[in-house]
């Protein structure tokens, strides 16, 4: 009938024990593990060797250590990341407008820039990139963004298309309107001339030099998906990810086994065309046409409803259940997924 704390103190004070305390029961919390519905499939953020898409598993810790980072920071509302892409859904269930910087004149996919940077048709690429960066974390639905306290500035250049001058102007628009980081998961297929479109080169140089109040924007580009290492093709670092501008980060992809992704190009320091990968981040392993049984396997945001990446063209849903499940996709990938991971880390 003695008080357990008094008994433990008496044992401790006797000098006969190294420690003494009641055998407490208490609630435990896993640091950094959020309650988002599909987080367990986000192996690129936290890889435990869990079963993911298509019955695949990976190598534990072949990831970006997001939970460990979240113990230190979730990002800051004072940081804005521009996603120059196909646009972002207004008030997406996992990215409300309170964390979007939606500006007039931000749609450069039309001849005259428009005011609505929302995606159309199946153009989900911008949503998927933005979700990787900043989807709401720990809201019991969808996915977890890497830097969920940061803001996304959608700047639309694609879907249906954009002229080279509009693309250059879109980069300048992001810089001028306060973007700290500019994420670019796009490029010109097969083009290795680092000065291919001088207007775009000039816009990138201006952003890197004059953005962030003179400190320079951090500009991140995906390297391209041009390799096929399965048949010995090393691929190329395409324009404009190969611009000769110090401070531009060119991002390749690793896979769920911590190996080079099959489509991710290899650096060639001997090339005169700046064929350098600065770093890699995890994405899907290979295209189905390259390695049988492989497919896109990065989870992120989708256009709500029947458009976007979910359902797939075959009519298959992934995910097929959960809150607002049609607003999410498990089929993103390429260096396009690796690039926003680095932008979020920045």
N, C-alpha and C positions, 0 to 999 in steps of 0.2 A: 503493500500500500504506500510505499515511499514515493515522493515526487521524483519523477525520472531525471529531471535536470539536477536536482539536489544529489541524487545517487551518482550521476555521472561526474559531477563536480568533486564529490568525495573520493571516488576512484582516482580521478586525475590528480587530486591534491595529495594522495597517498604516495605518489612517486613510483608506483608499481606498474603504471601503464604509460605507453607512448602517447596515446590519446584515448579519450572516453567521451562519448556523446550518445544520446538516444538514436535508435535506428529510424531516422525520420523517413516518412513518405512525402514526396513532393512532386509537383508538376514540372516536367522537363520541357525545354524548348530546343529544337534543332536550329542552331544559328544559321540564318540566311536562307533556310528552306521555306519558300512561300507556299500559300495554299491555292495558287492558280491551277485550274483544272488540268491543264496539259503540261505542267512543269516537268513531270517525270519523263516526258518525251523530249525535253530540251537538253539532250545529251551534250550539246555544244557548250551549254552553260555549266552543267554538272553531270559528268559521266561516271557512273558507278558500275558500268558494264550491264546496265538494265536492258531489258528487251524494248526495242523501239520499233520503227516502221518495218514492215515486211519480215518480222521475226528476227531482225538483226540485233546483235549486241556489239559492244565496242570494248576498247581498252580502258579500264578505270583511270580516271584523271586525264584522259585525252580531251581536255575541255579548257575553258578560259578561267576557271576558278571563280565563277560569279558569286557563290555563297560566301567565299572568303572575302571577296571585295565588298560585298554588301555589309559585312561586319564593320567596315571602315566608312563607306559612303554609299548613298543611293543616287548620287549626283546632286545638282543644285538647280533651283528654278531660275537662277541668274544666268545659266548657260543655255544657249540656243544652238541647236544642231539643224542646219539646213539639209534637207534631203532633196537633191535635184534628181527628179525621177518622173514617174507617171502620175503623181498626185497622191493625196491622202484623203480618206473619207472624213467628212465633217462630222464631229461628235461620234466617232467610232466608239463602240462599247468599251474598248480597252485603251482608247486615247481620246478623251474628251477635249473639246475646244479650249478648255481652261489651260491645257498643256500643249496647245498648238498656237503657233504664231501665223495666222492666216491673213495674208495681206492683199489688198487690191493690187492688181498688176502682176500677180505671181504666177499666172498661167501663160507660159511661153510656148505652148503647143499650137497656138493659133497665130495667124499672120500678125495681127495686132494683139499684144498681150491682154489677156482677160483677167477677171477678178476672182474666178473660182478655181482653186487648185485641186478639185476633186477628180478621182479617176472615173473613167467611163468604160463601158463594155466589160471585158475581162482583164482590164489593165491594172492588176493588183500589185505590180512590182514595187511601187512606192509605199503602199500600205505594209507590205511584207518587210521591206527594209526599215521602215519607221518602227514597226512593232518590235523588231530585234533590238532597236536602240532604246525605246522608251515606253513600251506597252505598260499599262498600270500593273504594278506588282502587288500581290497579296490581296486581291479583290474577289477571290473565290470563283473566278472564271477566266477563260482564255489562257494567255501566256504571260510570262514575266519579262519585262524589258530589262536590259542590262543597266541602264541609267534612268530609272523611272521618274526621278525628280526633275530631270532636264526637260526642256521644251523642244518641240519639233516645229521647224518652219518648212512647210511643203512648198517647193518650187517646181512647178510642172513644166517639163520639156518634151515629154513623149506622150504617145497615145492621143491623136494618131502620129504626130511627127513634130519636128522642129527644124528650122533652118539653122545653119551654123552661126549666123549672127544672133539669132534668138538664144541659142545655147550659151554663147559668150555673154550675152546680156543677162541671162538667168544667173550665171555665176556672179557677175557684178552686182546684180540685184540682191543676192544673198549677203554679199559682203557689205553693201551699202546699208542694208536694213538690220545689221547687228548680229549676223550669224558668227558665232565663235568657231564653229566647225562646219565644214561643208562635205557631205558624204555623197559620193558619185559612183553608183554601181552601173556604169554604162561606158561604152566606148565604140570606136569604129572598127568593125571586124577586119582583121588581117592587116591593118595599116600600122606600119612600124616607123614611119617618118615622125620624129618627135616635134617637128614644126609643121605638121600637115595642114592645120588651119591656124594661121597666125593670130586671128582674132581671139580664138579660144586660149591660145598660149598666153596672149597679153592679159586676158581676163584672169587667168589663174595666177600669173605673176603679180597682178595688182592685188588680188585677194590675199596672197601669201605675204605680200609686203605691207599693204595698207589696212588690212582688216583688223578687227579687235582694237580699234583706237590706236593703230600704228604698231601693235605687237604682231600683227599678221594672223589671218585665219589659219587654222589647221585644215588642210585640204587632203582628203582621202579618196583614192580611186581603186576600183577593182582592176586586177591585172588583165583579165580576159579568161575565157574558158577554151582556149585554142589547142591545148595539148591532148595527146592520147598516149600516155606512157605505156599502156598495155601493148602497143604496137611500135614503141620506140620513137614517138613524136614528142619533142620537147615543147612545142608551141611557141608563141611569141607574146611579148608584153606589148599590147596595142596602144595606139593613141586614143586619148591623151594621158593614159597612166604612165607613159614613158617620157613625158616632158622633162627637159633638162632644167628643172627648177628646184633648188634646194628647199626642203621643207614639205614637198608633196610626198605623201606616203602611198606606195604602191603595194597592194595587198593580194597575195596568193591564198590558196586554201590548203589546209590539212584535212585529214579525214577522221573517222571515229576510232581509228587505230593509231592515231598520232603519226601517220605517214602522209607524204605528199598526195593530195587528191589527184586522181588520174587525169583530169582536164586542166590542172593548174600549171601554168608555164614555168619553166626553169630559167633562172638567171643565166645570162651570157655576158660576163664582164668584158669579153673581147669585142663585143658588138659596138659599132659607132652609133647605134640607135637607142642607147640607154636601156638595154634589156636587163633591168635589175628589179628583183622582188625585194622590197624592204622588210616585210614580215608576212607571216601567214596567220590565219585564224581558222577555226574548224568549220567545215561545211560538209555537204554530202560527198560520198566516196567517188562515184562515177555515174555517167549517164547509162541508161539501159542499153543503148546502142554500142557502148564501149565494153561493159562487163555485164553479162546476163545476171538478172536478179537484183541489180542495183537501181536506185531511183532517187529522186529528191527526198530529203529527210530532215529538213530544218523547219521547225514550227514557228509560226508567226501570225500576224493579223491578215484577214482577207476582207474583201468587199462584202458587207452584209447582204444576205440573200443568195440567190442562185447564180449570180455572176462572180467573177474572180476565179481563183484557183480551186475553190471548193463549192460544188462538185467538180471533179476532173472531167476532161472531155469525154471520158468513157462513161460518165454518169456515176462513178464511185465517189462516195463522200469520205473525206478524211480531214477532220473528225466527223463522225456520224451521229454523235450524241453530245449532250452537255449544254449548259446555258449559252444561248446565242451561237451554237456550234457552227452555223453557216458563216459566221464572222471571223473564222479562223481557218488556217490551212496547215497541213503537215507536209506540204510539197513545195518548199522553197529550197534553194540551193545555189551552187556555183560560187565563184568569187564574189558574186553579187551579195551573198549572205555574209561572207568573210569581211567585206568592206565595212558594213555598218557595225559589226562587232568592234572593230578598231576605232571607228568614230565614237561609239559609245564609251569605250575605254578612255579615249582622249577627253 
